[in-house]
């Protein structure tokens, strides 16, 4: 595995740095994994039946530390502020405190009219794709969530990424851009048309990466006006369901395995 570094917007293939890495552990859930996030020494893995909490602080020896049951498949999750786990399942949006990793503690829930397909969090607000709507939910305090807005998207969307005051949504018609400058009044401000439906989005400080329905990845460069500029395209292995970086390790999931590699 090489380290991929994108230095310019002219070619998404980027530069492959010859950094050495080695296998650092594999965890098997014995059931399909769909989403995950890694923060510090813990990985949080969404499955058909709940969230597995796995300690990954010891190389080669991932250890299951805890579990939280859910109503069916965990469709998305993210860790914020070190110990707050947001997730969406068949019941809606849930907030868990995972400070005690062995025993996650429920801290709030908001029911959704349609299953939440994806979420992103900025400050106190969670932005959830639910059906053809973008739902905005505020963390009012440590023990309460409250719905504050709902935006009809007019399209089927499956993922969301946020940069600054703009939310980017992966949709059937392309990438929708939604202004969240005022969380209580989100507004659609543009759509980047694509040749195929967009199914996943990821971002870093310079690029927004989209995976289209034909398993190709298209990269877009954020310019100074937060507009998207096409930056290239390459094919990817759609079998990998998620990738996360923490410290000197890269983690990824495919089907029932959580894998880790460590850079030398």
C-alpha positions as CSV (number, residue, x, y, z in Angstrom):
1,X,0.0,0.0,0.0
2,X,1.4,3.4,-1.0
3,X,0.6,6.7,0.5
4,X,-1.5,8.8,-1.9
5,X,-0.9,12.6,-1.9
6,X,-2.9,14.9,-4.1
7,X,-0.7,18.0,-4.9
8,X,-2.6,19.6,-7.7
9,X,-6.0,19.6,-9.2
10,X,-5.0,18.6,-12.7
11,X,-4.9,14.8,-12.0
12,X,-6.9,13.0,-9.4
13,X,-4.5,10.0,-9.8
14,X,-2.2,12.2,-7.7
15,X,1.3,11.2,-6.7
16,X,2.0,7.8,-5.1
17,X,4.7,8.2,-2.4
18,X,6.9,5.1,-1.8
19,X,6.2,5.0,1.9
20,X,6.5,1.6,3.4
21,X,3.6,0.2,5.5
22,X,2.9,-3.1,7.1
23,X,-0.2,-5.0,8.3
24,X,-1.2,-3.9,11.8
25,X,-4.2,-6.1,12.6
26,X,-7.6,-7.4,11.5
27,X,-10.9,-7.6,13.4
28,X,-13.7,-9.9,12.2
29,X,-17.3,-9.1,13.1
30,X,-18.9,-12.3,11.6
31,X,-21.6,-10.0,10.2
32,X,-21.6,-7.4,7.5
33,X,-20.1,-4.0,8.3
34,X,-21.5,-0.9,6.6
35,X,-20.0,2.2,8.2
36,X,-17.3,3.0,10.7
37,X,-15.2,5.8,12.3
38,X,-11.9,5.7,14.2
39,X,-11.0,8.2,16.9
40,X,-8.0,7.8,19.2
41,X,-7.7,4.1,20.1
42,X,-11.2,3.0,19.3
43,X,-13.0,2.0,16.1
44,X,-16.8,2.3,16.0
45,X,-18.4,-0.1,13.4
46,X,-22.0,-0.1,12.3
47,X,-23.5,-3.5,11.4
48,X,-27.0,-5.0,10.9
49,X,-27.5,-5.3,14.6
50,X,-25.7,-2.4,16.3
51,X,-22.4,-0.7,16.9
52,X,-19.3,-2.7,17.8
53,X,-16.7,-0.8,19.8
54,X,-13.2,-2.1,19.1
55,X,-10.0,-1.1,20.9
56,X,-7.2,-0.7,18.3
57,X,-4.6,0.8,20.5
58,X,-2.4,-2.4,20.4
59,X,-0.9,-3.3,17.1
60,X,-2.0,-6.7,15.7
61,X,-4.5,-7.2,18.5
62,X,-7.8,-5.4,18.0
63,X,-10.2,-6.2,21.0
64,X,-13.9,-5.8,21.1
65,X,-14.7,-3.5,24.0
66,X,-18.4,-2.9,23.8
67,X,-21.6,-3.1,21.8
68,X,-24.8,-1.0,21.4
69,X,-27.9,-2.6,19.9
70,X,-29.9,-0.8,17.2
71,X,-33.1,-1.2,15.3
72,X,-31.7,-2.9,12.3
73,X,-28.8,-1.7,10.1
74,X,-26.7,1.3,11.1
75,X,-26.8,3.4,8.0
76,X,-24.2,6.0,9.1
77,X,-22.3,7.2,12.1
78,X,-19.7,9.7,13.1
79,X,-17.7,10.6,16.3
80,X,-17.6,14.2,17.5
81,X,-15.9,16.0,20.3
82,X,-14.0,12.8,21.3
83,X,-16.9,10.9,22.9
84,X,-20.2,11.8,21.2
85,X,-21.4,9.2,18.7
86,X,-24.1,10.2,16.2
87,X,-25.8,7.4,14.3
88,X,-28.9,6.8,12.1
89,X,-30.8,3.5,12.1
90,X,-34.4,2.3,11.7
91,X,-35.5,4.5,14.6
92,X,-34.0,7.7,13.5
93,X,-31.0,9.8,14.7
94,X,-29.4,8.8,18.0
95,X,-26.8,10.3,20.2
96,X,-24.5,8.1,22.4
97,X,-21.8,9.0,24.9
98,X,-19.0,6.5,24.3
99,X,-16.7,8.0,27.0
100,X,-17.0,4.6,28.8
101,X,-16.4,2.5,25.7
102,X,-17.5,-0.7,27.3
103,X,-21.0,0.8,28.0
104,X,-22.2,3.4,25.5
105,X,-24.9,5.7,27.1
106,X,-27.9,7.0,25.2
107,X,-28.1,10.8,25.3
108,X,-31.0,11.6,22.9
109,X,-33.0,10.5,19.9
110,X,-35.1,12.1,17.2
111,X,-37.5,10.1,15.1
112,X,-37.4,10.6,11.3
113,X,-40.3,10.1,8.9
114,X,-38.0,8.1,6.6
115,X,-34.9,6.2,7.4
116,X,-31.8,8.3,7.8
117,X,-29.4,7.4,5.0
118,X,-26.4,9.6,5.9
119,X,-25.4,12.3,8.3
120,X,-22.8,14.9,8.9
121,X,-22.2,17.1,12.0
122,X,-21.0,20.7,12.3
123,X,-20.9,22.4,15.6
124,X,-24.2,21.6,17.5
125,X,-26.1,20.6,14.4
126,X,-26.5,17.2,12.7
127,X,-27.6,17.2,9.0
128,X,-29.4,14.0,8.1
129,X,-30.5,12.8,4.7
130,X,-33.9,11.2,5.2
131,X,-35.9,10.2,2.1
132,X,-35.9,13.2,-0.2
133,X,-35.3,15.6,2.6
134,X,-32.4,17.1,4.5
135,X,-33.3,17.2,8.2
136,X,-31.4,19.5,10.6
137,X,-31.2,18.5,14.3
138,X,-29.7,20.6,17.1
139,X,-28.0,19.2,20.1
140,X,-29.7,21.5,22.6
141,X,-27.8,20.2,25.6
142,X,-26.0,17.1,26.8
143,X,-29.3,15.1,27.0
144,X,-31.6,16.5,24.3
145,X,-31.9,16.6,20.5
146,X,-34.4,18.8,18.7
147,X,-35.4,19.1,15.0
148,X,-35.0,22.7,13.8
149,X,-35.5,22.5,10.0
150,X,-36.4,20.3,7.1
151,X,-35.5,21.0,3.4
152,X,-37.2,19.2,0.5
153,X,-34.4,18.2,-2.0
154,X,-36.5,17.1,-4.9
155,X,-34.1,14.2,-5.5
156,X,-32.9,10.9,-4.0
157,X,-29.7,11.5,-2.1
158,X,-27.4,9.0,-0.3
159,X,-24.5,10.9,1.3
160,X,-23.4,14.2,2.7
161,X,-20.1,16.1,3.3
162,X,-19.7,19.6,4.8
163,X,-17.1,22.2,4.2
164,X,-17.5,25.6,5.8
165,X,-21.1,26.8,5.5
166,X,-21.9,24.5,2.6
167,X,-23.3,20.9,2.6
168,X,-22.6,18.8,-0.4
169,X,-25.1,16.0,-1.1
170,X,-24.5,12.9,-3.2
171,X,-27.7,12.6,-5.3
172,X,-29.2,10.9,-8.3
173,X,-29.0,14.1,-10.4
174,X,-25.5,15.0,-9.2
175,X,-23.9,16.9,-6.3
176,X,-26.3,19.3,-4.6
177,X,-24.9,22.3,-2.8
178,X,-26.9,23.5,0.2
179,X,-26.1,26.6,2.2
180,X,-26.2,25.9,6.0
181,X,-25.0,29.4,7.0
182,X,-28.3,29.6,8.9
183,X,-28.9,26.0,10.2
184,X,-32.6,26.8,10.8
185,X,-33.0,27.8,7.2
186,X,-30.9,25.7,4.8
187,X,-31.2,26.6,1.1
188,X,-30.2,24.8,-2.1
189,X,-27.7,27.0,-3.9
190,X,-26.5,24.9,-6.8
191,X,-26.2,21.5,-8.4
192,X,-23.0,20.0,-10.0
193,X,-24.4,17.8,-12.8
194,X,-22.7,14.4,-13.2
195,X,-22.8,11.7,-15.8
196,X,-23.9,9.0,-13.3
197,X,-25.7,9.1,-10.0
198,X,-23.4,10.0,-7.1
199,X,-23.5,7.4,-4.2
200,X,-20.8,8.5,-1.8
201,X,-18.9,11.7,-0.9
202,X,-15.7,12.3,1.1
203,X,-13.6,15.5,1.6
204,X,-10.4,16.8,2.9
205,X,-9.2,20.4,3.1
206,X,-8.7,20.8,-0.7
207,X,-10.8,18.2,-2.5
208,X,-14.2,16.7,-2.5
209,X,-14.2,13.1,-3.7
210,X,-17.4,11.5,-5.2
211,X,-18.0,7.9,-6.0
212,X,-20.4,7.5,-8.9
213,X,-22.7,4.5,-9.7
214,X,-20.2,3.2,-12.2
215,X,-17.6,2.7,-9.4
216,X,-15.5,5.6,-10.6
217,X,-14.2,8.4,-8.4
218,X,-14.4,12.0,-9.5
219,X,-12.5,14.7,-7.6
220,X,-13.5,18.3,-7.3
221,X,-11.3,21.1,-6.1
222,X,-12.7,23.7,-3.7
223,X,-11.9,27.2,-5.0
224,X,-11.9,30.4,-2.9
225,X,-15.7,30.8,-3.5
226,X,-16.4,27.2,-2.3
227,X,-17.4,26.3,-5.8
228,X,-16.5,22.9,-7.2
229,X,-13.9,22.5,-10.0
230,X,-13.5,19.1,-11.7
231,X,-10.1,17.7,-10.9
232,X,-10.0,14.3,-12.6
233,X,-11.3,10.8,-12.5
234,X,-10.1,7.3,-11.7
235,X,-11.6,3.9,-11.0
236,X,-11.8,2.4,-7.5
237,X,-12.5,-0.9,-5.8
238,X,-16.2,-0.6,-4.7
239,X,-15.7,-3.6,-2.3
240,X,-14.1,-1.2,0.2
241,X,-16.9,0.3,2.2
242,X,-15.0,2.9,4.2
243,X,-11.6,4.3,5.0
244,X,-10.5,6.2,8.1
245,X,-7.1,7.6,9.2
246,X,-5.9,8.0,12.7
247,X,-2.3,8.9,13.6
248,X,0.1,6.7,11.6
249,X,-2.5,4.1,10.7
250,X,-5.1,3.7,7.9
251,X,-8.2,1.6,8.6
252,X,-10.7,0.2,6.1
253,X,-13.7,-2.1,6.1
254,X,-14.8,-4.7,3.5
255,X,-17.7,-7.0,4.3
256,X,-16.8,-8.5,7.7
257,X,-13.2,-7.3,8.2
258,X,-11.8,-4.2,9.9
259,X,-8.2,-4.0,8.6
260,X,-5.3,-1.8,9.7
261,X,-2.0,-0.9,8.2
262,X,0.7,1.2,9.9
263,X,3.1,3.5,8.1
264,X,6.8,3.0,9.0
